[in-house]
Amino acid sequence: MRKTWKIKENNITEPFPYRSFSAYAKDAFGMKVYKVPIHLKGSCPNRDGTVGVGGCIFCGEEGGSFEWIQGSVREQFRENKARMKARYKAQGFIPYFQNFTGTYLPLADFKENLEAVAEEDIVGVSVSTRPDCVDDEYLSAAKEIFPDKVVTFELGLQSANEKTLEAINRGHGIDEFIDASKRIKEKGLRLAVHMILDLPWDSRDDVLRGAELLARVGADEVKIHNLYVAKHTKLADMYTTGTFVPLPMEEFMERVISFLEHLPPETVIGRLLGRAPEKDVLFANWNRSWYYIRDEIVRRMIEENRPQGHLYRK
């Protein structure tokens, strides 16, 4: 029997009609867990000329992250952790190497970064990277440093359409993603995948193919993003000249719901959309708050009885 969700007093809270990260963390760790963002000074092969220059057309100067503080890896981790303890009463933490490509650096430096956050109150570690930067030595190193923790590698895919990947200058294709996903899973590590669901070069069918692909590779978590326009990017140039026009918010919300319907019900949804500081963008979230869009998606899923996974077929 399909579960029925209810909206109480226009205040949408857990449980959601999808498997949220907070619900997963409660099941997996039995406590309130927060990811602690860590900003690395680095680059990626799509910026330095190895596979391309300029990076993805939407990627800003800080490598896709706006949330960071100054200091060493250990200093950033401890300061952000202290804030989360005070503000959210968090009990467990996952250091999250968020910006640029976390594995695109010497192996010794990669190990040093992981060892810098190996503290008693962490329950896992998460490393953001690219499908073409997943080396078995790095996977093994992470597993060896954290043998009893949940180690997640987050792959930026964004689209399941090869032509769209070319249009956004990703610098890799679907084959690299499948290969990297397979090797992450074979090591017994956790796989998360980032997808942008309102890329104008994608159709709704492409979005559904993305859900099918993620189910096929066994993605444990999906982070859904919407396409915002960061300043000083190629996408910003396209936006100001009118060669790029954002899809309507209604289209994005429908794509998100359809995507979730076709994912396995056990897949963790790390987020439903992204957000960025107003000072750093030309366009973001259709001038709506993050919570408004999230709640509207959830409201429609509840009212239309379209929970995650109900159209999924193995």
Backbone as CSV, one residue per row, in Angstrom:
resi,resn,N_x,N_y,N_z,CA_x,CA_y,CA_z,C_x,C_y,C_z
1,MET,0.841,-1.191,0.000,0.000,0.000,0.000,0.883,1.250,0.000
2,ARG,0.555,2.200,-0.855,1.335,3.429,-0.936,1.067,4.313,0.277
3,LYS,2.137,4.842,0.833,2.015,5.691,2.011,1.319,6.997,1.661
4,THR,0.547,7.515,2.595,-0.144,8.787,2.409,0.514,9.854,3.273
5,TRP,0.876,10.965,2.664,1.468,12.089,3.386,0.410,13.175,3.570
6,LYS,0.559,13.941,4.620,-0.391,15.016,4.890,0.355,16.322,5.127
7,ILE,-0.282,17.412,4.746,0.254,18.742,5.003,-0.483,19.312,6.216
8,LYS,0.293,19.687,7.227,-0.317,20.217,8.454,-0.054,21.719,8.557
9,GLU,-1.128,22.479,8.540,-1.066,23.921,8.777,-0.062,24.624,7.863
10,ASN,0.007,24.182,6.623,0.895,24.789,5.628,2.369,24.781,6.035
11,ASN,2.727,23.910,6.946,4.116,23.816,7.392,4.624,22.427,7.052
12,ILE,5.418,22.328,5.975,5.853,21.032,5.489,7.141,20.628,6.183
13,THR,7.094,19.525,6.895,8.258,19.005,7.588,8.361,17.509,7.329
14,GLU,9.411,16.902,7.889,9.566,15.457,7.741,8.346,14.740,8.340
15,PRO,7.983,13.568,7.786,8.627,12.898,6.654,8.192,13.485,5.308
16,PHE,9.146,13.569,4.401,8.859,14.040,3.048,8.484,12.852,2.168
17,PRO,7.867,13.117,1.010,7.547,12.032,0.074,8.762,11.616,-0.755
18,TYR,9.927,11.814,-0.200,11.178,11.340,-0.791,12.124,11.047,0.371
19,ARG,13.194,10.305,0.104,14.110,9.924,1.182,15.161,11.009,1.369
20,SER,14.939,11.878,2.310,15.828,13.000,2.547,17.122,12.543,3.214
21,PHE,18.139,13.408,3.124,19.417,13.079,3.768,19.249,12.995,5.280
22,SER,18.447,13.878,5.855,18.261,13.853,7.306,17.606,12.556,7.759
23,ALA,16.663,12.038,6.974,16.031,10.766,7.314,17.036,9.627,7.197
24,TYR,17.843,9.663,6.137,18.900,8.655,5.977,19.866,8.683,7.155
25,ALA,20.318,9.895,7.540,21.297,10.023,8.615,20.742,9.497,9.930
26,LYS,19.458,9.769,10.178,18.838,9.281,11.412,18.815,7.760,11.436
27,ASP,18.506,7.149,10.271,18.484,5.684,10.174,19.893,5.094,10.279
28,ALA,20.851,5.736,9.601,22.196,5.173,9.506,23.022,5.397,10.764
29,PHE,22.852,6.561,11.408,23.730,6.925,12.518,23.001,7.132,13.843
30,GLY,21.675,7.229,13.793,20.910,7.389,15.023,21.092,8.722,15.701
31,MET,21.453,9.743,14.912,21.681,11.068,15.487,21.526,12.128,14.409
32,LYS,21.538,13.383,14.838,21.480,14.495,13.896,22.872,14.726,13.322
33,VAL,22.980,14.595,12.000,24.277,14.666,11.325,24.268,15.808,10.315
34,TYR,25.353,16.554,10.272,25.485,17.642,9.301,26.790,17.503,8.520
35,LYS,26.713,17.878,7.251,27.920,17.952,6.439,28.610,19.287,6.696
36,VAL,29.924,19.239,6.853,30.714,20.432,7.145,31.533,20.794,5.904
37,PRO,31.185,21.873,5.208,31.895,22.216,3.961,33.331,22.659,4.233
38,ILE,34.232,22.201,3.365,35.646,22.577,3.434,36.071,23.052,2.059
39,HIS,36.697,24.196,2.034,37.102,24.832,0.780,38.564,24.513,0.497
40,LEU,38.821,23.875,-0.640,40.191,23.571,-1.047,40.663,24.566,-2.099
41,LYS,41.901,24.947,-1.994,42.508,25.758,-3.043,43.008,24.795,-4.120
42,GLY,42.365,24.829,-5.266,42.747,23.864,-6.288,42.239,24.246,-7.650
43,SER,42.118,23.250,-8.492,41.651,23.466,-9.850,40.977,22.190,-10.319
44,CYS,40.800,22.069,-11.621,40.283,20.836,-12.186,40.813,20.717,-13.608
45,PRO,40.840,19.518,-14.163,41.415,19.316,-15.497,40.651,20.023,-16.601
46,ASN,39.453,20.483,-16.278,38.653,21.211,-17.259,38.909,22.712,-17.191
47,ARG,39.833,23.111,-16.334,40.207,24.516,-16.202,41.654,24.768,-16.635
48,ASP,42.527,23.804,-16.310,43.957,24.056,-16.491,44.510,23.599,-17.834
49,GLY,43.630,23.160,-18.738,44.071,22.774,-20.064,44.294,21.291,-20.264
50,THR,44.172,20.495,-19.194,44.365,19.051,-19.328,43.315,18.447,-20.242
51,VAL,42.050,18.775,-20.001,40.987,18.343,-20.912,40.228,19.534,-21.488
52,GLY,40.408,20.708,-20.890,39.720,21.895,-21.378,40.167,23.123,-20.612
53,VAL,39.642,24.266,-21.012,39.954,25.525,-20.328,38.649,26.243,-20.011
54,GLY,38.688,27.015,-18.945,37.513,27.800,-18.581,36.518,27.090,-17.706
55,GLY,36.588,25.756,-17.647,35.652,25.002,-16.822,34.260,24.926,-17.416
56,CYS,33.350,24.362,-16.671,31.956,24.295,-17.107,31.402,25.715,-17.239
57,ILE,30.461,25.908,-18.127,29.988,27.260,-18.414,29.303,27.908,-17.223
58,PHE,28.893,27.107,-16.228,28.186,27.656,-15.064,29.082,27.765,-13.833
59,CYS,30.321,27.305,-13.922,31.179,27.203,-12.747,31.886,28.527,-12.472
60,GLY,31.711,29.054,-11.261,32.298,30.334,-10.894,33.750,30.236,-10.483
61,GLU,34.278,31.334,-10.002,35.693,31.432,-9.682,36.101,30.541,-8.522
62,GLU,35.162,30.175,-7.669,35.485,29.354,-6.510,35.162,27.883,-6.723
63,GLY,35.011,27.479,-7.984,34.846,26.064,-8.277,33.527,25.468,-7.854
64,GLY,32.459,26.241,-7.959,31.134,25.705,-7.681,30.673,25.842,-6.252
65,SER,31.478,26.479,-5.398,31.104,26.618,-3.995,31.139,28.080,-3.583
66,PHE,30.139,28.503,-2.807,30.115,29.858,-2.273,30.322,29.858,-0.753
67,GLU,30.296,28.674,-0.163,30.245,28.549,1.287,31.611,28.118,1.814
68,TRP,32.395,29.120,2.317,33.711,28.752,2.813,34.264,29.837,3.722
69,ILE,35.260,29.454,4.501,35.974,30.377,5.359,37.463,30.188,5.118
70,GLN,38.249,31.143,5.579,39.688,31.065,5.416,40.271,30.056,6.406
71,GLY,41.499,29.590,6.104,42.194,28.726,7.046,42.553,27.389,6.449
72,SER,43.326,26.634,7.200,43.713,25.296,6.781,42.499,24.376,6.787
73,VAL,42.667,23.180,6.272,41.577,22.203,6.265,41.093,21.952,7.691
74,ARG,42.022,21.724,8.610,41.634,21.455,9.995,40.939,22.662,10.619
75,GLU,41.451,23.861,10.364,40.843,25.071,10.929,39.435,25.294,10.389
76,GLN,39.268,25.113,9.086,37.931,25.262,8.497,36.955,24.260,9.091
77,PHE,37.417,23.010,9.204,36.540,21.968,9.714,36.099,22.268,11.140
78,ARG,37.040,22.635,11.978,36.712,22.874,13.383,35.841,24.111,13.567
79,GLU,36.097,25.167,12.803,35.297,26.375,12.947,33.874,26.161,12.454
80,ASN,33.724,25.547,11.276,32.380,25.278,10.756,31.635,24.287,11.640
81,LYS,32.362,23.311,12.158,31.741,22.320,13.042,31.203,22.988,14.306
82,ALA,31.978,23.899,14.872,31.549,24.597,16.082,30.276,25.405,15.823
83,ARG,30.202,26.024,14.651,28.999,26.791,14.307,27.772,25.881,14.223
84,MET,27.957,24.716,13.615,26.832,23.803,13.442,26.388,23.193,14.762
85,LYS,27.329,22.959,15.651,26.959,22.468,16.976,26.103,23.491,17.701
86,ALA,26.525,24.746,17.619,25.814,25.798,18.332,24.453,26.097,17.716
87,ARG,24.392,26.131,16.394,23.161,26.556,15.726,22.152,25.427,15.551
88,TYR,22.642,24.200,15.201,21.729,23.113,14.854,21.718,21.976,15.868
89,LYS,22.535,22.087,16.913,22.648,21.016,17.904,23.073,19.703,17.248
90,ALA,23.939,19.806,16.257,24.417,18.624,15.551,25.268,17.758,16.473
91,GLN,25.179,16.454,16.262,25.918,15.500,17.090,26.998,14.758,16.307
92,GLY,26.770,14.558,15.039,27.743,13.881,14.188,28.025,14.729,12.967
93,PHE,29.212,14.527,12.376,29.630,15.398,11.283,30.257,14.612,10.139
94,ILE,30.072,15.169,8.931,30.695,14.615,7.731,31.492,15.723,7.063
95,PRO,32.819,15.717,7.179,33.616,16.700,6.452,33.358,16.551,4.955
96,TYR,33.076,17.671,4.294,32.693,17.645,2.881,33.646,18.529,2.085
97,PHE,34.530,17.886,1.314,35.442,18.612,0.437,34.663,18.982,-0.817
98,GLN,34.201,20.235,-0.839,33.090,20.617,-1.701,33.491,21.214,-3.046
99,ASN,34.413,22.139,-3.071,34.637,22.906,-4.299,35.753,22.300,-5.152
100,PHE,35.791,22.724,-6.400,36.752,22.207,-7.379,36.675,20.671,-7.434
101,THR,37.833,20.011,-7.594,37.881,18.560,-7.745,38.754,17.994,-6.635
102,GLY,38.132,17.353,-5.656,38.826,16.942,-4.448,39.923,15.923,-4.636
103,THR,39.920,15.214,-5.768,40.956,14.213,-6.025,41.971,14.685,-7.066
104,TYR,41.831,15.924,-7.521,42.746,16.437,-8.541,43.909,17.159,-7.872
105,LEU,44.701,16.384,-7.167,45.872,16.874,-6.458,46.737,15.667,-6.131
106,PRO,48.001,15.862,-5.780,48.864,14.717,-5.488,48.270,13.817,-4.407
107,LEU,48.527,12.532,-4.504,47.969,11.566,-3.557,48.356,11.900,-2.125
108,ALA,49.590,12.332,-1.912,50.040,12.681,-0.557,49.211,13.831,0.011
109,ASP,48.896,14.826,-0.827,48.078,15.959,-0.382,46.651,15.515,-0.090
110,PHE,46.144,14.627,-0.909,44.798,14.099,-0.697,44.711,13.388,0.656
111,LYS,45.708,12.542,0.939,45.726,11.838,2.226,45.839,12.825,3.390
112,GLU,46.676,13.829,3.226,46.859,14.825,4.285,45.552,15.542,4.588
113,ASN,44.786,15.871,3.553,43.490,16.529,3.753,42.536,15.643,4.544
114,LEU,42.486,14.364,4.199,41.593,13.456,4.902,42.030,13.264,6.351
115,GLU,43.320,13.116,6.562,43.825,12.908,7.920,43.585,14.126,8.806
116,ALA,43.504,15.305,8.193,43.298,16.535,8.964,41.910,16.610,9.586
117,VAL,40.972,15.822,9.085,39.600,15.866,9.608,39.220,14.579,10.332
118,ALA,40.182,13.718,10.561,39.914,12.435,11.213,39.752,12.633,12.715
119,GLU,38.601,13.116,13.123,38.313,13.376,14.530,37.199,12.455,15.022
120,GLU,37.075,12.361,16.321,36.200,11.362,16.923,34.725,11.535,16.568
121,ASP,34.294,12.767,16.376,32.858,12.997,16.183,32.422,12.966,14.719
122,ILE,33.282,12.509,13.812,32.843,12.371,12.424,32.283,10.961,12.216
123,VAL,31.252,10.890,11.382,30.643,9.595,11.069,30.978,9.164,9.645
124,GLY,31.562,10.081,8.886,31.935,9.772,7.514,32.695,10.929,6.914
125,VAL,33.008,10.821,5.643,33.678,11.888,4.901,33.150,11.863,3.480
126,SER,33.063,13.034,2.857,32.530,13.134,1.502,33.477,13.966,0.650
127,VAL,33.786,13.454,-0.539,34.733,14.107,-1.442,34.052,14.366,-2.779
128,SER,34.001,15.629,-3.176,33.424,15.997,-4.464,34.494,15.887,-5.548
129,THR,34.161,15.241,-6.665,35.141,15.060,-7.724,34.439,14.897,-9.073
130,ARG,35.247,14.611,-10.101,34.747,14.430,-11.466,34.901,12.972,-11.878
131,PRO,34.061,12.507,-12.804,34.192,11.116,-13.262,35.556,10.791,-13.866
132,ASP,36.230,11.790,-14.451,37.526,11.517,-15.064,38.689,11.739,-14.098
133,CYS,38.386,11.911,-12.820,39.433,12.110,-11.811,39.304,11.105,-10.673
134,VAL,38.750,9.948,-10.952,38.574,8.917,-9.934,39.636,7.847,-10.150
135,ASP,40.658,7.875,-9.315,41.785,6.951,-9.396,41.667,5.918,-8.276
136,ASP,41.949,4.666,-8.582,41.810,3.601,-7.591,42.676,3.832,-6.359
137,GLU,43.847,4.431,-6.533,44.721,4.704,-5.390,44.053,5.651,-4.395
138,TYR,43.326,6.625,-4.910,42.645,7.595,-4.052,41.463,6.940,-3.344
139,LEU,40.753,6.081,-4.048,39.647,5.361,-3.426,40.155,4.474,-2.296
140,SER,41.236,3.766,-2.560,41.807,2.875,-1.542,42.324,3.660,-0.349
141,ALA,42.947,4.810,-0.622,43.486,5.630,0.471,42.377,6.095,1.401
142,ALA,41.268,6.541,0.830,40.145,7.007,1.653,39.592,5.877,2.512
143,LYS,39.509,4.703,1.927,38.995,3.553,2.674,39.947,3.145,3.791
144,GLU,41.242,3.252,3.538,42.232,2.880,4.546,42.261,3.883,5.704
145,ILE,42.114,5.168,5.408,42.142,6.196,6.454,40.881,6.143,7.308
146,PHE,39.753,5.789,6.677,38.474,5.733,7.397,37.851,4.342,7.245
147,PRO,38.463,3.320,7.833,37.953,1.955,7.640,36.586,1.705,8.260
148,ASP,36.244,2.486,9.297,34.972,2.263,9.988,34.009,3.434,9.833
149,LYS,34.252,4.278,8.813,33.378,5.414,8.542,32.721,5.252,7.174
150,VAL,31.679,6.032,6.937,31.001,6.012,5.641,31.709,6.997,4.716
151,VAL,32.363,6.477,3.697,33.121,7.302,2.754,32.318,7.454,1.471
152,THR,32.044,8.706,1.103,31.243,9.002,-0.081,32.066,9.779,-1.094
153,PHE,32.014,9.353,-2.342,32.580,10.134,-3.434,31.417,10.686,-4.249
154,GLU,31.421,12.008,-4.421,30.343,12.689,-5.125,30.798,13.055,-6.535
155,LEU,30.127,12.501,-7.523,30.475,12.737,-8.918,29.546,13.767,-9.547
156,GLY,30.122,14.794,-10.137,29.327,15.740,-10.905,29.061,15.170,-12.285
157,LEU,27.827,14.841,-12.567,27.441,14.380,-13.905,26.640,15.472,-14.599
158,GLN,25.570,15.944,-13.971,24.718,17.053,-14.403,23.688,16.659,-15.446
159,SER,24.057,15.840,-16.424,23.110,15.456,-17.474,23.461,14.073,-18.000
160,ALA,22.437,13.355,-18.484,22.650,12.046,-19.101,22.659,12.149,-20.621
161,ASN,22.716,13.362,-21.143,22.718,13.602,-22.582,24.113,14.050,-23.009
162,GLU,24.747,13.283,-23.891,26.113,13.605,-24.325,26.200,14.988,-24.977
163,LYS,25.206,15.356,-25.756,25.231,16.662,-26.413,25.130,17.791,-25.395
164,THR,24.357,17.568,-24.337,24.266,18.574,-23.286,25.592,18.707,-22.558
165,LEU,26.264,17.591,-22.299,27.575,17.639,-21.646,28.565,18.445,-22.484
166,GLU,28.458,18.324,-23.791,29.313,19.132,-24.678,28.916,20.606,-24.598
167,ALA,27.622,20.870,-24.557,27.141,22.257,-24.541,27.581,22.994,-23.274
168,ILE,27.634,22.287,-22.153,28.032,22.938,-20.907,29.528,22.791,-20.637
169,ASN,30.241,22.190,-21.591,31.711,22.068,-21.505,32.153,21.254,-20.298
170,ARG,31.530,20.093,-20.102,31.889,19.256,-18.963,33.280,18.630,-19.126
171,GLY,33.672,18.311,-20.343,34.992,17.730,-20.543,35.059,16.236,-20.307
172,HIS,33.910,15.595,-20.131,33.855,14.134,-20.004,32.510,13.671,-20.542
173,GLY,32.379,12.374,-20.709,31.137,11.819,-21.230,30.508,10.826,-20.270
174,ILE,29.451,10.160,-20.739,28.717,9.197,-19.927,29.577,7.980,-19.604
175,ASP,30.413,7.534,-20.550,31.237,6.349,-20.319,32.170,6.533,-19.128
176,GLU,32.779,7.731,-19.013,33.660,7.991,-17.874,32.879,7.937,-16.557
177,PHE,31.656,8.447,-16.603,30.821,8.415,-15.401,30.501,6.983,-14.995
178,ILE,30.115,6.155,-15.944,29.775,4.765,-15.632,30.985,4.025,-15.078
179,ASP,32.144,4.245,-15.689,33.367,3.584,-15.220,33.716,4.020,-13.798
180,ALA,33.674,5.318,-13.535,34.004,5.819,-12.198,33.016,5.294,-11.162
181,SER,31.739,5.290,-11.505,30.717,4.796,-10.581,30.962,3.334,-10.234
182,LYS,31.289,2.555,-11.237,31.532,1.128,-11.022,32.692,0.902,-10.068
183,ARG,33.777,1.662,-10.247,34.957,1.464,-9.408,34.726,1.946,-7.977
184,ILE,33.948,2.994,-7.815,33.591,3.451,-6.468,32.779,2.380,-5.743
185,LYS,31.797,1.830,-6.417,30.948,0.811,-5.804,31.720,-0.475,-5.533
186,GLU,32.625,-0.846,-6.420,33.411,-2.070,-6.227,34.321,-1.974,-5.012
187,LYS,34.716,-0.776,-4.644,35.545,-0.569,-3.457,34.714,-0.568,-2.176
188,GLY,33.410,-0.695,-2.314,32.551,-0.675,-1.147,32.315,0.713,-0.599
189,LEU,32.494,1.724,-1.443,32.306,3.111,-1.038,30.928,3.604,-1.481
190,ARG,30.527,4.703,-0.916,29.204,5.246,-1.196,29.291,6.215,-2.374
191,LEU,28.307,6.141,-3.275,28.301,6.945,-4.493,27.176,7.976,-4.454
192,ALA,27.548,9.251,-4.599,26.568,10.328,-4.749,26.771,10.980,-6.110
193,VAL,25.697,11.471,-6.701,25.763,12.044,-8.043,25.027,13.376,-8.054
194,HIS,25.629,14.372,-8.702,25.013,15.691,-8.845,24.364,15.806,-10.222
195,MET,23.122,16.276,-10.241,22.377,16.451,-11.491,21.736,17.835,-11.525
196,ILE,21.844,18.501,-12.683,21.128,19.759,-12.912,19.925,19.437,-13.790
197,LEU,18.723,19.689,-13.283,17.530,19.207,-13.976,16.848,20.242,-14.863
198,ASP,17.334,21.486,-14.864,16.702,22.473,-15.742,17.677,23.007,-16.787
199,LEU,18.584,22.155,-17.231,19.444,22.539,-18.342,18.581,22.667,-19.599
200,PRO,18.603,23.817,-20.275,17.693,24.016,-21.415,18.022,23.130,-22.612
201,TRP,19.188,22.514,-22.630,19.560,21.611,-23.719,18.996,20.209,-23.496
202,ASP,18.466,19.969,-22.298,17.860,18.681,-21.970,16.351,18.742,-22.132
203,SER,15.774,17.629,-22.531,14.322,17.481,-22.564,13.878,16.745,-21.296
204,ARG,12.586,16.627,-21.119,12.085,15.845,-19.978,12.492,14.383,-20.111
205,ASP,12.553,13.880,-21.333,13.001,12.507,-21.537,14.444,12.327,-21.094
206,ASP,15.281,13.334,-21.323,16.660,13.266,-20.856,16.717,13.186,-19.338
207,VAL,15.842,13.909,-18.667,15.788,13.877,-17.212,15.440,12.474,-16.727
208,LEU,14.474,11.849,-17.381,14.095,10.487,-16.992,15.196,9.490,-17.302
209,ARG,15.903,9.706,-18.403,17.053,8.842,-18.707,18.134,8.994,-17.640
210,GLY,18.257,10.194,-17.092,19.192,10.410,-15.996,18.832,9.583,-14.775
211,ALA,17.548,9.559,-14.436,17.095,8.752,-13.298,17.379,7.281,-13.545
212,GLU,17.134,6.832,-14.774,17.393,5.436,-15.130,18.882,5.106,-15.019
213,LEU,19.732,6.021,-15.488,21.174,5.806,-15.436,21.655,5.721,-13.991
214,LEU,21.180,6.614,-13.138,21.609,6.602,-11.746,21.162,5.337,-11.024
215,ALA,19.976,4.862,-11.369,19.515,3.598,-10.790,20.394,2.448,-11.264
216,ARG,20.789,2.495,-12.530,21.585,1.412,-13.106,22.965,1.310,-12.477
217,VAL,23.592,2.457,-12.172,24.939,2.414,-11.580,24.891,2.253,-10.064
218,GLY,23.705,2.266,-9.486,23.571,2.056,-8.056,23.909,3.264,-7.214
219,ALA,23.561,4.462,-7.688,23.830,5.678,-6.912,23.127,5.604,-5.562
220,ASP,23.874,5.862,-4.504,23.306,5.838,-3.164,22.621,7.155,-2.821
221,GLU,23.084,8.235,-3.438,22.554,9.565,-3.134,22.554,10.407,-4.399
222,VAL,21.582,11.292,-4.500,21.507,12.233,-5.608,21.345,13.636,-5.048
223,LYS,22.119,14.556,-5.574,21.944,15.962,-5.251,21.409,16.669,-6.486
224,ILE,20.200,17.186,-6.382,19.559,17.870,-7.494,19.899,19.356,-7.419
225,HIS,20.264,19.922,-8.540,20.578,21.343,-8.617,19.679,22.008,-9.649
226,ASN,19.430,23.286,-9.461,18.856,24.107,-10.516,19.967,24.993,-11.071
227,LEU,19.784,25.490,-12.262,20.845,26.216,-12.963,20.791,27.696,-12.614
228,TYR,21.708,28.136,-11.754,21.810,29.570,-11.473,22.949,30.157,-12.296
229,VAL,22.935,31.467,-12.462,23.909,32.161,-13.313,24.893,32.912,-12.428
230,ALA,26.051,32.323,-12.219,27.083,32.983,-11.415,27.780,34.059,-12.246
231,LYS,28.168,35.118,-11.585,28.886,36.189,-12.277,30.246,35.686,-12.773
232,HIS,30.728,36.350,-13.833,32.055,36.068,-14.378,32.172,34.634,-14.911
233,THR,31.101,34.128,-15.493,31.117,32.812,-16.131,30.661,32.956,-17.579
234,LYS,30.907,31.915,-18.352,30.431,31.946,-19.738,28.905,31.968,-19.773
235,LEU,28.287,31.281,-18.828,26.830,31.287,-18.775,26.315,32.700,-18.501
236,ALA,27.045,33.469,-17.701,26.661,34.861,-17.439,26.696,35.680,-18.729
237,ASP,27.720,35.453,-19.552,27.790,36.139,-20.848,26.609,35.754,-21.729
238,MET,26.269,34.469,-21.738,25.143,33.991,-22.535,23.828,34.576,-22.018
239,TYR,23.725,34.723,-20.716,22.510,35.259,-20.095,22.314,36.734,-20.449
240,THR,23.392,37.512,-20.365,23.284,38.948,-20.633,23.051,39.246,-22.104
241,THR,23.505,38.362,-23.002,23.298,38.567,-24.438,22.008,37.922,-24.942
242,GLY,21.330,37.181,-24.073,20.072,36.564,-24.458,20.211,35.242,-25.181
243,THR,21.421,34.691,-25.276,21.598,33.387,-25.932,21.272,32.238,-24.984
244,PHE,21.129,32.537,-23.697,20.659,31.559,-22.724,19.483,32.161,-21.965
245,VAL,18.389,31.440,-21.948,17.196,31.870,-21.206,16.830,30.760,-20.230
246,PRO,16.774,31.035,-18.920,16.432,29.996,-17.948,15.054,29.411,-18.207
247,LEU,14.923,28.124,-17.948,13.612,27.503,-18.031,12.716,28.036,-16.923
248,PRO,11.402,28.017,-17.123,10.488,28.492,-16.072,10.575,27.629,-14.814
249,MET,10.270,28.227,-13.687,10.278,27.498,-12.425,9.313,26.320,-12.451
250,GLU,8.163,26.502,-13.110,7.180,25.421,-13.196,7.778,24.205,-13.893
251,GLU,8.574,24.439,-14.922,9.201,23.337,-15.647,10.220,22.627,-14.763
252,PHE,10.998,23.410,-14.031,11.979,22.798,-13.138,11.286,21.915,-12.105
253,MET,10.208,22.414,-11.493,9.531,21.642,-10.461,8.944,20.352,-11.021
254,GLU,8.374,20.420,-12.214,7.821,19.211,-12.826,8.921,18.208,-13.142
255,ARG,10.055,18.704,-13.589,11.175,17.801,-13.879,11.682,17.120,-12.611
256,VAL,11.748,17.875,-11.538,12.200,17.294,-10.274,11.263,16.181,-9.829
257,ILE,9.971,16.441,-9.877,9.003,15.442,-9.425,9.066,14.199,-10.301
258,SER,9.132,14.381,-11.605,9.210,13.233,-12.514,10.492,12.442,-12.283
259,PHE,11.584,13.153,-12.079,12.870,12.515,-11.804,12.776,11.655,-10.545
260,LEU,12.208,12.217,-9.482,12.088,11.477,-8.229,11.171,10.268,-8.375
261,GLU,10.104,10.422,-9.138,9.182,9.305,-9.335,9.865,8.090,-9.945
262,HIS,10.889,8.333,-10.763,11.543,7.245,-11.487,12.836,6.767,-10.834
263,LEU,13.185,7.345,-9.686,14.344,6.869,-8.936,13.928,5.729,-8.003
264,PRO,14.855,4.840,-7.648,14.538,3.848,-6.614,14.147,4.548,-5.312
265,PRO,13.192,4.034,-4.595,12.717,4.703,-3.381,13.770,4.794,-2.285
266,GLU,14.791,3.919,-2.335,15.818,3.949,-1.298,16.936,4.947,-1.580
267,THR,16.977,5.528,-2.771,18.018,6.509,-3.088,17.851,7.746,-2.219
268,VAL,18.938,8.172,-1.590,18.894,9.345,-0.717,18.903,10.607,-1.574
269,ILE,18.062,11.568,-1.238,18.020,12.841,-1.944,18.732,13.877,-1.076
270,GLY,19.957,14.193,-1.463,20.768,15.101,-0.670,20.252,16.523,-0.678
271,ARG,19.616,16.902,-1.789,18.998,18.236,-1.890,18.060,18.249,-3.074
272,LEU,17.101,19.161,-3.057,16.159,19.300,-4.171,16.540,20.437,-5.101
273,LEU,17.306,21.401,-4.614,17.769,22.498,-5.448,18.907,23.198,-4.729
274,GLY,19.658,23.990,-5.484,20.785,24.712,-4.903,20.410,26.134,-4.541
275,ARG,21.376,26.843,-3.989,21.185,28.258,-3.666,22.540,28.942,-3.700
276,ALA,22.511,30.247,-3.901,23.748,31.014,-4.009,23.507,32.423,-3.496
277,PRO,24.538,33.065,-2.929,24.374,34.446,-2.449,23.992,35.385,-3.583
278,GLU,23.071,36.279,-3.302,22.576,37.208,-4.325,23.693,38.036,-4.944
279,LYS,24.688,38.398,-4.155,25.775,39.240,-4.648,26.651,38.533,-5.675
280,ASP,26.584,37.206,-5.737,27.460,36.437,-6.617,26.791,35.968,-7.900
281,VAL,25.514,36.260,-8.073,24.784,35.716,-9.215,23.997,36.795,-9.954
282,LEU,23.714,36.507,-11.214,22.821,37.346,-12.002,21.392,36.808,-11.972
283,PHE,21.288,35.500,-11.767,19.969,34.859,-11.720,20.060,33.628,-10.831
284,ALA,19.080,33.462,-9.957,19.035,32.270,-9.111,17.640,32.090,-8.539
285,ASN,17.117,30.897,-8.682,15.878,30.496,-8.006,14.666,31.362,-8.338
286,TRP,14.678,31.980,-9.541,13.513,32.719,-10.029,13.054,33.782,-9.020
287,ASN,14.002,34.348,-8.295,13.723,35.367,-7.284,12.774,34.869,-6.190
288,ARG,12.850,33.569,-5.943,12.075,32.967,-4.859,13.029,32.413,-3.810
289,SER,12.562,32.231,-2.619,13.398,31.644,-1.584,13.573,30.157,-1.844
290,TRP,14.672,29.629,-1.352,14.954,28.197,-1.471,13.833,27.376,-0.850
291,TYR,13.361,27.827,0.321,12.338,27.069,1.026,11.012,27.074,0.291
292,TYR,10.691,28.187,-0.357,9.426,28.248,-1.093,9.403,27.190,-2.196
293,ILE,10.480,27.107,-2.978,10.509,26.158,-4.093,10.505,24.734,-3.575
294,ARG,11.311,24.467,-2.544,11.327,23.129,-1.963,9.948,22.724,-1.464
295,ASP,9.315,23.634,-0.726,8.005,23.308,-0.169,6.943,23.147,-1.247
296,GLU,7.044,23.922,-2.316,6.077,23.795,-3.404,6.222,22.452,-4.105
297,ILE,7.452,21.998,-4.299,7.682,20.675,-4.891,7.080,19.596,-4.001
298,VAL,7.375,19.673,-2.721,6.872,18.676,-1.775,5.348,18.710,-1.722
299,ARG,4.778,19.913,-1.705,3.321,20.045,-1.654,2.667,19.354,-2.858
300,ARG,3.239,19.572,-4.034,2.666,18.957,-5.235,2.816,17.436,-5.213
301,MET,3.951,16.974,-4.731,4.141,15.522,-4.635,3.105,14.900,-3.713
302,ILE,2.785,15.603,-2.633,1.801,15.091,-1.682,0.391,15.165,-2.264
303,GLU,0.019,16.339,-2.776,-1.343,16.530,-3.266,-1.650,15.681,-4.494
304,GLU,-0.637,15.446,-5.338,-0.829,14.645,-6.549,-0.460,13.182,-6.334
305,ASN,-0.083,12.840,-5.103,0.272,11.469,-4.741,1.352,10.909,-5.676
306,ARG,2.486,11.629,-5.733,3.592,11.251,-6.629,4.892,11.129,-5.823
307,PRO,4.969,10.178,-4.898,6.175,10.042,-4.081,7.342,9.472,-4.876
308,GLN,8.508,9.626,-4.326,9.715,9.070,-4.941,9.562,7.568,-5.136
309,GLY,9.911,7.118,-6.341,10.010,5.686,-6.614,8.751,5.019,-7.075
310,HIS,7.607,5.723,-7.093,6.381,4.972,-7.400,6.255,4.625,-8.880
311,LEU,7.076,5.214,-9.756,7.099,4.812,-11.160,8.407,4.073,-11.515
312,TYR,9.209,3.781,-10.487,10.472,3.084,-10.727,10.224,1.613,-11.045
313,ARG,10.917,1.140,-12.066,10.875,-0.282,-12.422,12.312,-0.768,-12.587
314,LYS,12.614,-1.882,-11.948,13.975,-2.402,-12.036,14.298,-2.779,-13.477
